[in-house]
Amino acid sequence: MDKWEDDIKRYINGEMSTEEQHALEKRALRDPFLADALEGAGLIAAEDFTNDIKDLNAEIGKEQMNTKE
């Protein structure tokens, strides 16, 4: 998730070059999950997106710890 997280944050913050934006948008055409993530991330503030990702990663970490026990 980290790679997508970084790309999506850069995309919604306008930190990508035109070429990078185009490449990410082309990938989203082939990846419904990425397309949904880009669409959803564009509807919230970048800070909220970052906080949501941190919360999700924490929950995933908890679940992984629970399955190891």
PyMOL Python script that loads the backbone (N, CA, C, O; Angstrom):
from pymol import cmd

cmd.read_pdbstr("""\
ATOM      1  N   MET A   1       0.820  -1.201   0.000  1.00  0.00           N
ATOM      2  CA  MET A   1       0.000   0.000   0.000  1.00  0.00           C
ATOM      3  C   MET A   1       0.856   1.253   0.000  1.00  0.00           C
ATOM      4  O   MET A   1       0.431   2.288  -0.513  1.00  0.00           O
ATOM      5  N   ASP A   2       2.048   1.179   0.563  1.00  0.00           N
ATOM      6  CA  ASP A   2       2.860   2.389   0.679  1.00  0.00           C
ATOM      7  C   ASP A   2       3.110   3.063  -0.662  1.00  0.00           C
ATOM      8  O   ASP A   2       3.050   4.288  -0.762  1.00  0.00           O
ATOM      9  N   LYS A   3       3.393   2.266  -1.700  1.00  0.00           N
ATOM     10  CA  LYS A   3       3.657   2.850  -3.013  1.00  0.00           C
ATOM     11  C   LYS A   3       2.428   3.600  -3.516  1.00  0.00           C
ATOM     12  O   LYS A   3       2.536   4.739  -3.972  1.00  0.00           O
ATOM     13  N   TRP A   4       1.262   2.963  -3.434  1.00  0.00           N
ATOM     14  CA  TRP A   4       0.045   3.636  -3.881  1.00  0.00           C
ATOM     15  C   TRP A   4      -0.251   4.841  -3.012  1.00  0.00           C
ATOM     16  O   TRP A   4      -0.668   5.888  -3.507  1.00  0.00           O
ATOM     17  N   GLU A   5      -0.035   4.691  -1.715  1.00  0.00           N
ATOM     18  CA  GLU A   5      -0.298   5.802  -0.803  1.00  0.00           C
ATOM     19  C   GLU A   5       0.519   7.024  -1.202  1.00  0.00           C
ATOM     20  O   GLU A   5      -0.016   8.129  -1.288  1.00  0.00           O
ATOM     21  N   ASP A   6       1.797   6.832  -1.443  1.00  0.00           N
ATOM     22  CA  ASP A   6       2.661   7.944  -1.841  1.00  0.00           C
ATOM     23  C   ASP A   6       2.215   8.545  -3.170  1.00  0.00           C
ATOM     24  O   ASP A   6       2.151   9.766  -3.315  1.00  0.00           O
ATOM     25  N   ASP A   7       1.910   7.688  -4.132  1.00  0.00           N
ATOM     26  CA  ASP A   7       1.473   8.175  -5.438  1.00  0.00           C
ATOM     27  C   ASP A   7       0.161   8.959  -5.332  1.00  0.00           C
ATOM     28  O   ASP A   7       0.017  10.023  -5.934  1.00  0.00           O
ATOM     29  N   ILE A   8      -0.787   8.429  -4.567  1.00  0.00           N
ATOM     30  CA  ILE A   8      -2.081   9.100  -4.435  1.00  0.00           C
ATOM     31  C   ILE A   8      -1.927  10.432  -3.718  1.00  0.00           C
ATOM     32  O   ILE A   8      -2.532  11.426  -4.120  1.00  0.00           O
ATOM     33  N   LYS A   9      -1.117  10.462  -2.654  1.00  0.00           N
ATOM     34  CA  LYS A   9      -0.880  11.726  -1.944  1.00  0.00           C
ATOM     35  C   LYS A   9      -0.251  12.758  -2.879  1.00  0.00           C
ATOM     36  O   LYS A   9      -0.678  13.911  -2.921  1.00  0.00           O
ATOM     37  N   ARG A  10       0.758  12.335  -3.620  1.00  0.00           N
ATOM     38  CA  ARG A  10       1.410  13.261  -4.551  1.00  0.00           C
ATOM     39  C   ARG A  10       0.438  13.737  -5.620  1.00  0.00           C
ATOM     40  O   ARG A  10       0.466  14.901  -6.021  1.00  0.00           O
ATOM     41  N   TYR A  11      -0.425  12.832  -6.083  1.00  0.00           N
ATOM     42  CA  TYR A  11      -1.412  13.168  -7.114  1.00  0.00           C
ATOM     43  C   TYR A  11      -2.398  14.213  -6.601  1.00  0.00           C
ATOM     44  O   TYR A  11      -2.624  15.229  -7.257  1.00  0.00           O
ATOM     45  N   ILE A  12      -2.984  13.966  -5.432  1.00  0.00           N
ATOM     46  CA  ILE A  12      -3.996  14.909  -4.939  1.00  0.00           C
ATOM     47  C   ILE A  12      -3.390  16.223  -4.452  1.00  0.00           C
ATOM     48  O   ILE A  12      -4.081  17.240  -4.388  1.00  0.00           O
ATOM     49  N   ASN A  13      -2.101  16.206  -4.110  1.00  0.00           N
ATOM     50  CA  ASN A  13      -1.428  17.444  -3.701  1.00  0.00           C
ATOM     51  C   ASN A  13      -0.855  18.211  -4.886  1.00  0.00           C
ATOM     52  O   ASN A  13      -0.297  19.294  -4.711  1.00  0.00           O
ATOM     53  N   GLY A  14      -0.988  17.657  -6.094  1.00  0.00           N
ATOM     54  CA  GLY A  14      -0.457  18.325  -7.275  1.00  0.00           C
ATOM     55  C   GLY A  14       1.050  18.311  -7.353  1.00  0.00           C
ATOM     56  O   GLY A  14       1.653  19.208  -7.941  1.00  0.00           O
ATOM     57  N   GLU A  15       1.676  17.282  -6.755  1.00  0.00           N
ATOM     58  CA  GLU A  15       3.136  17.206  -6.700  1.00  0.00           C
ATOM     59  C   GLU A  15       3.732  16.331  -7.801  1.00  0.00           C
ATOM     60  O   GLU A  15       4.945  16.126  -7.841  1.00  0.00           O
ATOM     61  N   MET A  16       2.886  15.815  -8.692  1.00  0.00           N
ATOM     62  CA  MET A  16       3.374  14.978  -9.788  1.00  0.00           C
ATOM     63  C   MET A  16       3.533  15.806 -11.050  1.00  0.00           C
ATOM     64  O   MET A  16       2.817  16.780 -11.283  1.00  0.00           O
ATOM     65  N   SER A  17       4.491  15.386 -11.849  1.00  0.00           N
ATOM     66  CA  SER A  17       4.622  15.997 -13.169  1.00  0.00           C
ATOM     67  C   SER A  17       3.423  15.561 -14.010  1.00  0.00           C
ATOM     68  O   SER A  17       2.705  14.627 -13.653  1.00  0.00           O
ATOM     69  N   THR A  18       3.222  16.241 -15.109  1.00  0.00           N
ATOM     70  CA  THR A  18       2.133  15.876 -16.012  1.00  0.00           C
ATOM     71  C   THR A  18       2.280  14.435 -16.485  1.00  0.00           C
ATOM     72  O   THR A  18       1.291  13.711 -16.598  1.00  0.00           O
ATOM     73  N   GLU A  19       3.510  14.021 -16.759  1.00  0.00           N
ATOM     74  CA  GLU A  19       3.757  12.658 -17.219  1.00  0.00           C
ATOM     75  C   GLU A  19       3.408  11.640 -16.134  1.00  0.00           C
ATOM     76  O   GLU A  19       2.812  10.600 -16.415  1.00  0.00           O
ATOM     77  N   GLU A  20       3.783  11.949 -14.892  1.00  0.00           N
ATOM     78  CA  GLU A  20       3.470  11.041 -13.787  1.00  0.00           C
ATOM     79  C   GLU A  20       1.958  10.948 -13.569  1.00  0.00           C
ATOM     80  O   GLU A  20       1.427   9.863 -13.331  1.00  0.00           O
ATOM     81  N   GLN A  21       1.274  12.077 -13.649  1.00  0.00           N
ATOM     82  CA  GLN A  21      -0.182  12.080 -13.500  1.00  0.00           C
ATOM     83  C   GLN A  21      -0.829  11.216 -14.569  1.00  0.00           C
ATOM     84  O   GLN A  21      -1.711  10.404 -14.287  1.00  0.00           O
ATOM     85  N   HIS A  22      -0.382  11.402 -15.781  1.00  0.00           N
ATOM     86  CA  HIS A  22      -0.931  10.639 -16.904  1.00  0.00           C
ATOM     87  C   HIS A  22      -0.704   9.140 -16.715  1.00  0.00           C
ATOM     88  O   HIS A  22      -1.603   8.334 -16.954  1.00  0.00           O
ATOM     89  N   ALA A  23       0.501   8.773 -16.284  1.00  0.00           N
ATOM     90  CA  ALA A  23       0.816   7.357 -16.071  1.00  0.00           C
ATOM     91  C   ALA A  23      -0.059   6.771 -14.961  1.00  0.00           C
ATOM     92  O   ALA A  23      -0.536   5.642 -15.083  1.00  0.00           O
ATOM     93  N   LEU A  24      -0.270   7.517 -13.893  1.00  0.00           N
ATOM     94  CA  LEU A  24      -1.110   7.035 -12.796  1.00  0.00           C
ATOM     95  C   LEU A  24      -2.561   6.898 -13.245  1.00  0.00           C
ATOM     96  O   LEU A  24      -3.237   5.932 -12.892  1.00  0.00           O
ATOM     97  N   GLU A  25      -3.031   7.854 -14.012  1.00  0.00           N
ATOM     98  CA  GLU A  25      -4.405   7.795 -14.522  1.00  0.00           C
ATOM     99  C   GLU A  25      -4.583   6.602 -15.472  1.00  0.00           C
ATOM    100  O   GLU A  25      -5.633   5.960 -15.470  1.00  0.00           O
ATOM    101  N   LYS A  26      -3.564   6.309 -16.276  1.00  0.00           N
ATOM    102  CA  LYS A  26      -3.632   5.141 -17.170  1.00  0.00           C
ATOM    103  C   LYS A  26      -3.672   3.851 -16.360  1.00  0.00           C
ATOM    104  O   LYS A  26      -4.413   2.926 -16.693  1.00  0.00           O
ATOM    105  N   ARG A  27      -2.867   3.792 -15.287  1.00  0.00           N
ATOM    106  CA  ARG A  27      -2.905   2.601 -14.418  1.00  0.00           C
ATOM    107  C   ARG A  27      -4.280   2.446 -13.786  1.00  0.00           C
ATOM    108  O   ARG A  27      -4.782   1.332 -13.638  1.00  0.00           O
ATOM    109  N   ALA A  28      -4.887   3.571 -13.412  1.00  0.00           N
ATOM    110  CA  ALA A  28      -6.213   3.531 -12.788  1.00  0.00           C
ATOM    111  C   ALA A  28      -7.273   3.001 -13.750  1.00  0.00           C
ATOM    112  O   ALA A  28      -8.265   2.418 -13.313  1.00  0.00           O
ATOM    113  N   LEU A  29      -7.079   3.195 -15.036  1.00  0.00           N
ATOM    114  CA  LEU A  29      -8.024   2.652 -16.013  1.00  0.00           C
ATOM    115  C   LEU A  29      -8.018   1.125 -16.023  1.00  0.00           C
ATOM    116  O   LEU A  29      -9.020   0.494 -16.358  1.00  0.00           O
ATOM    117  N   ARG A  30      -6.890   0.546 -15.656  1.00  0.00           N
ATOM    118  CA  ARG A  30      -6.756  -0.920 -15.636  1.00  0.00           C
ATOM    119  C   ARG A  30      -6.948  -1.510 -14.234  1.00  0.00           C
ATOM    120  O   ARG A  30      -7.064  -2.726 -14.079  1.00  0.00           O
ATOM    121  N   ASP A  31      -6.982  -0.645 -13.218  1.00  0.00           N
ATOM    122  CA  ASP A  31      -7.045  -1.107 -11.824  1.00  0.00           C
ATOM    123  C   ASP A  31      -8.218  -0.426 -11.116  1.00  0.00           C
ATOM    124  O   ASP A  31      -8.096   0.717 -10.676  1.00  0.00           O
ATOM    125  N   PRO A  32      -9.345  -1.118 -11.005  1.00  0.00           N
ATOM    126  CA  PRO A  32     -10.527  -0.512 -10.383  1.00  0.00           C
ATOM    127  C   PRO A  32     -10.288  -0.051  -8.950  1.00  0.00           C
ATOM    128  O   PRO A  32     -10.853   0.956  -8.525  1.00  0.00           O
ATOM    129  N   PHE A  33      -9.456  -0.775  -8.199  1.00  0.00           N
ATOM    130  CA  PHE A  33      -9.157  -0.369  -6.829  1.00  0.00           C
ATOM    131  C   PHE A  33      -8.448   0.979  -6.810  1.00  0.00           C
ATOM    132  O   PHE A  33      -8.799   1.860  -6.026  1.00  0.00           O
ATOM    133  N   LEU A  34      -7.455   1.136  -7.670  1.00  0.00           N
ATOM    134  CA  LEU A  34      -6.735   2.401  -7.757  1.00  0.00           C
ATOM    135  C   LEU A  34      -7.662   3.516  -8.222  1.00  0.00           C
ATOM    136  O   LEU A  34      -7.598   4.630  -7.703  1.00  0.00           O
ATOM    137  N   ALA A  35      -8.519   3.228  -9.189  1.00  0.00           N
ATOM    138  CA  ALA A  35      -9.463   4.238  -9.677  1.00  0.00           C
ATOM    139  C   ALA A  35     -10.372   4.716  -8.547  1.00  0.00           C
ATOM    140  O   ALA A  35     -10.598   5.917  -8.392  1.00  0.00           O
ATOM    141  N   ASP A  36     -10.888   3.779  -7.762  1.00  0.00           N
ATOM    142  CA  ASP A  36     -11.740   4.147  -6.630  1.00  0.00           C
ATOM    143  C   ASP A  36     -10.963   4.944  -5.589  1.00  0.00           C
ATOM    144  O   ASP A  36     -11.480   5.903  -5.015  1.00  0.00           O
ATOM    145  N   ALA A  37      -9.725   4.541  -5.351  1.00  0.00           N
ATOM    146  CA  ALA A  37      -8.898   5.248  -4.372  1.00  0.00           C
ATOM    147  C   ALA A  37      -8.631   6.683  -4.815  1.00  0.00           C
ATOM    148  O   ALA A  37      -8.714   7.608  -4.007  1.00  0.00           O
ATOM    149  N   LEU A  38      -8.312   6.872  -6.090  1.00  0.00           N
ATOM    150  CA  LEU A  38      -8.075   8.222  -6.597  1.00  0.00           C
ATOM    151  C   LEU A  38      -9.338   9.075  -6.502  1.00  0.00           C
ATOM    152  O   LEU A  38      -9.286  10.241  -6.111  1.00  0.00           O
ATOM    153  N   GLU A  39     -10.459   8.484  -6.863  1.00  0.00           N
ATOM    154  CA  GLU A  39     -11.711   9.218  -6.810  1.00  0.00           C
ATOM    155  C   GLU A  39     -12.051   9.605  -5.372  1.00  0.00           C
ATOM    156  O   GLU A  39     -12.404  10.753  -5.101  1.00  0.00           O
ATOM    157  N   GLY A  40     -11.946   8.660  -4.464  1.00  0.00           N
ATOM    158  CA  GLY A  40     -12.258   8.935  -3.066  1.00  0.00           C
ATOM    159  C   GLY A  40     -11.293   9.919  -2.436  1.00  0.00           C
ATOM    160  O   GLY A  40     -11.706  10.805  -1.689  1.00  0.00           O
ATOM    161  N   ALA A  41     -10.012   9.770  -2.732  1.00  0.00           N
ATOM    162  CA  ALA A  41      -9.008  10.668  -2.167  1.00  0.00           C
ATOM    163  C   ALA A  41      -9.205  12.094  -2.659  1.00  0.00           C
ATOM    164  O   ALA A  41      -8.907  13.053  -1.947  1.00  0.00           O
ATOM    165  N   GLY A  42      -9.707  12.224  -3.873  1.00  0.00           N
ATOM    166  CA  GLY A  42      -9.942  13.558  -4.417  1.00  0.00           C
ATOM    167  C   GLY A  42     -11.101  14.288  -3.760  1.00  0.00           C
ATOM    168  O   GLY A  42     -11.262  15.497  -3.930  1.00  0.00           O
ATOM    169  N   LEU A  43     -11.907  13.550  -3.010  1.00  0.00           N
ATOM    170  CA  LEU A  43     -13.076  14.147  -2.357  1.00  0.00           C
ATOM    171  C   LEU A  43     -12.792  14.642  -0.944  1.00  0.00           C
ATOM    172  O   LEU A  43     -13.629  15.312  -0.338  1.00  0.00           O
ATOM    173  N   ILE A  44     -11.604  14.312  -0.415  1.00  0.00           N
ATOM    174  CA  ILE A  44     -11.270  14.735   0.942  1.00  0.00           C
ATOM    175  C   ILE A  44      -9.959  15.511   0.924  1.00  0.00           C
ATOM    176  O   ILE A  44      -9.215  15.483  -0.057  1.00  0.00           O
ATOM    177  N   ALA A  45      -9.694  16.199   2.020  1.00  0.00           N
ATOM    178  CA  ALA A  45      -8.443  16.951   2.141  1.00  0.00           C
ATOM    179  C   ALA A  45      -7.268  15.978   2.209  1.00  0.00           C
ATOM    180  O   ALA A  45      -7.405  14.861   2.708  1.00  0.00           O
ATOM    181  N   ALA A  46      -6.129  16.405   1.710  1.00  0.00           N
ATOM    182  CA  ALA A  46      -4.938  15.553   1.700  1.00  0.00           C
ATOM    183  C   ALA A  46      -4.568  15.106   3.112  1.00  0.00           C
ATOM    184  O   ALA A  46      -4.156  13.963   3.309  1.00  0.00           O
ATOM    185  N   GLU A  47      -4.710  15.981   4.079  1.00  0.00           N
ATOM    186  CA  GLU A  47      -4.390  15.625   5.470  1.00  0.00           C
ATOM    187  C   GLU A  47      -5.334  14.536   5.977  1.00  0.00           C
ATOM    188  O   GLU A  47      -4.906  13.610   6.666  1.00  0.00           O
ATOM    189  N   ASP A  48      -6.611  14.649   5.635  1.00  0.00           N
ATOM    190  CA  ASP A  48      -7.574  13.620   6.033  1.00  0.00           C
ATOM    191  C   ASP A  48      -7.235  12.282   5.382  1.00  0.00           C
ATOM    192  O   ASP A  48      -7.350  11.233   6.016  1.00  0.00           O
ATOM    193  N   PHE A  49      -6.818  12.318   4.122  1.00  0.00           N
ATOM    194  CA  PHE A  49      -6.416  11.097   3.429  1.00  0.00           C
ATOM    195  C   PHE A  49      -5.253  10.442   4.168  1.00  0.00           C
ATOM    196  O   PHE A  49      -5.271   9.237   4.420  1.00  0.00           O
ATOM    197  N   THR A  50      -4.246  11.236   4.512  1.00  0.00           N
ATOM    198  CA  THR A  50      -3.080  10.709   5.219  1.00  0.00           C
ATOM    199  C   THR A  50      -3.483  10.103   6.553  1.00  0.00           C
ATOM    200  O   THR A  50      -3.018   9.020   6.908  1.00  0.00           O
ATOM    201  N   ASN A  51      -4.337  10.785   7.290  1.00  0.00           N
ATOM    202  CA  ASN A  51      -4.785  10.263   8.581  1.00  0.00           C
ATOM    203  C   ASN A  51      -5.595   8.984   8.416  1.00  0.00           C
ATOM    204  O   ASN A  51      -5.454   8.055   9.211  1.00  0.00           O
ATOM    205  N   ASP A  52      -6.434   8.929   7.400  1.00  0.00           N
ATOM    206  CA  ASP A  52      -7.229   7.722   7.149  1.00  0.00           C
ATOM    207  C   ASP A  52      -6.327   6.538   6.826  1.00  0.00           C
ATOM    208  O   ASP A  52      -6.573   5.425   7.291  1.00  0.00           O
ATOM    209  N   ILE A  53      -5.292   6.767   6.038  1.00  0.00           N
ATOM    210  CA  ILE A  53      -4.356   5.692   5.686  1.00  0.00           C
ATOM    211  C   ILE A  53      -3.623   5.205   6.932  1.00  0.00           C
ATOM    212  O   ILE A  53      -3.433   4.001   7.107  1.00  0.00           O
ATOM    213  N   LYS A  54      -3.211   6.126   7.795  1.00  0.00           N
ATOM    214  CA  LYS A  54      -2.545   5.730   9.038  1.00  0.00           C
ATOM    215  C   LYS A  54      -3.471   4.872   9.889  1.00  0.00           C
ATOM    216  O   LYS A  54      -3.050   3.857  10.443  1.00  0.00           O
ATOM    217  N   ASP A  55      -4.725   5.279   9.992  1.00  0.00           N
ATOM    218  CA  ASP A  55      -5.704   4.513  10.767  1.00  0.00           C
ATOM    219  C   ASP A  55      -5.904   3.123  10.165  1.00  0.00           C
ATOM    220  O   ASP A  55      -5.941   2.129  10.891  1.00  0.00           O
ATOM    221  N   LEU A  56      -6.032   3.053   8.846  1.00  0.00           N
ATOM    222  CA  LEU A  56      -6.207   1.754   8.186  1.00  0.00           C
ATOM    223  C   LEU A  56      -5.000   0.846   8.395  1.00  0.00           C
ATOM    224  O   LEU A  56      -5.150  -0.344   8.669  1.00  0.00           O
ATOM    225  N   ASN A  57      -3.808   1.411   8.264  1.00  0.00           N
ATOM    226  CA  ASN A  57      -2.602   0.612   8.464  1.00  0.00           C
ATOM    227  C   ASN A  57      -2.512   0.108   9.904  1.00  0.00           C
ATOM    228  O   ASN A  57      -2.067  -1.016  10.136  1.00  0.00           O
ATOM    229  N   ALA A  58      -2.928   0.923  10.868  1.00  0.00           N
ATOM    230  CA  ALA A  58      -2.933   0.495  12.271  1.00  0.00           C
ATOM    231  C   ALA A  58      -3.910  -0.655  12.475  1.00  0.00           C
ATOM    232  O   ALA A  58      -3.596  -1.623  13.169  1.00  0.00           O
ATOM    233  N   GLU A  59      -5.088  -0.554  11.878  1.00  0.00           N
ATOM    234  CA  GLU A  59      -6.084  -1.625  12.000  1.00  0.00           C
ATOM    235  C   GLU A  59      -5.598  -2.914  11.330  1.00  0.00           C
ATOM    236  O   GLU A  59      -5.808  -4.007  11.856  1.00  0.00           O
ATOM    237  N   ILE A  60      -4.961  -2.785  10.193  1.00  0.00           N
ATOM    238  CA  ILE A  60      -4.417  -3.957   9.508  1.00  0.00           C
ATOM    239  C   ILE A  60      -3.354  -4.610  10.372  1.00  0.00           C
ATOM    240  O   ILE A  60      -3.301  -5.834  10.484  1.00  0.00           O
ATOM    241  N   GLY A  61      -2.513  -3.797  10.977  1.00  0.00           N
ATOM    242  CA  GLY A  61      -1.481  -4.321  11.870  1.00  0.00           C
ATOM    243  C   GLY A  61      -2.074  -5.070  13.051  1.00  0.00           C
ATOM    244  O   GLY A  61      -1.563  -6.120  13.438  1.00  0.00           O
ATOM    245  N   LYS A  62      -3.150  -4.541  13.627  1.00  0.00           N
ATOM    246  CA  LYS A  62      -3.834  -5.214  14.732  1.00  0.00           C
ATOM    247  C   LYS A  62      -4.396  -6.556  14.283  1.00  0.00           C
ATOM    248  O   LYS A  62      -4.262  -7.560  14.982  1.00  0.00           O
ATOM    249  N   GLU A  63      -5.021  -6.565  13.121  1.00  0.00           N
ATOM    250  CA  GLU A  63      -5.607  -7.807  12.600  1.00  0.00           C
ATOM    251  C   GLU A  63      -4.528  -8.853  12.345  1.00  0.00           C
ATOM    252  O   GLU A  63      -4.721 -10.035  12.628  1.00  0.00           O
ATOM    253  N   GLN A  64      -3.407  -8.420  11.816  1.00  0.00           N
ATOM    254  CA  GLN A  64      -2.330  -9.358  11.530  1.00  0.00           C
ATOM    255  C   GLN A  64      -1.765  -9.938  12.834  1.00  0.00           C
ATOM    256  O   GLN A  64      -1.418 -11.117  12.893  1.00  0.00           O
ATOM    257  N   MET A  65      -1.676  -9.117  13.858  1.00  0.00           N
ATOM    258  CA  MET A  65      -1.193  -9.596  15.160  1.00  0.00           C
ATOM    259  C   MET A  65      -2.184 -10.605  15.746  1.00  0.00           C
ATOM    260  O   MET A  65      -1.776 -11.601  16.343  1.00  0.00           O
ATOM    261  N   ASN A  66      -3.481 -10.349  15.578  1.00  0.00           N
ATOM    262  CA  ASN A  66      -4.498 -11.249  16.108  1.00  0.00           C
ATOM    263  C   ASN A  66      -4.495 -12.601  15.403  1.00  0.00           C
ATOM    264  O   ASN A  66      -4.763 -13.627  16.028  1.00  0.00           O
ATOM    265  N   THR A  67      -4.198 -12.608  14.120  1.00  0.00           N
ATOM    266  CA  THR A  67      -4.190 -13.876  13.387  1.00  0.00           C
ATOM    267  C   THR A  67      -2.949 -14.692  13.681  1.00  0.00           C
ATOM    268  O   THR A  67      -2.954 -15.906  13.480  1.00  0.00           O
ATOM    269  N   LYS A  68      -1.883 -14.055  14.154  1.00  0.00           N
ATOM    270  CA  LYS A  68      -0.656 -14.765  14.494  1.00  0.00           C
ATOM    271  C   LYS A  68      -0.767 -15.449  15.847  1.00  0.00           C
ATOM    272  O   LYS A  68      -0.020 -16.385  16.134  1.00  0.00           O
ATOM    273  N   GLU A  69      -1.674 -14.998  16.663  1.00  0.00           N
ATOM    274  CA  GLU A  69      -1.801 -15.551  18.026  1.00  0.00           C
ATOM    275  C   GLU A  69      -2.525 -16.859  18.042  1.00  0.00           C
ATOM    276  O   GLU A  69      -2.713 -17.448  19.106  1.00  0.00           O
TER     277      GLU A  69
END
""", "prot")
cmd.dss("prot")
cmd.show_as("cartoon", "prot")
cmd.util.cbc("prot")
cmd.orient("prot")
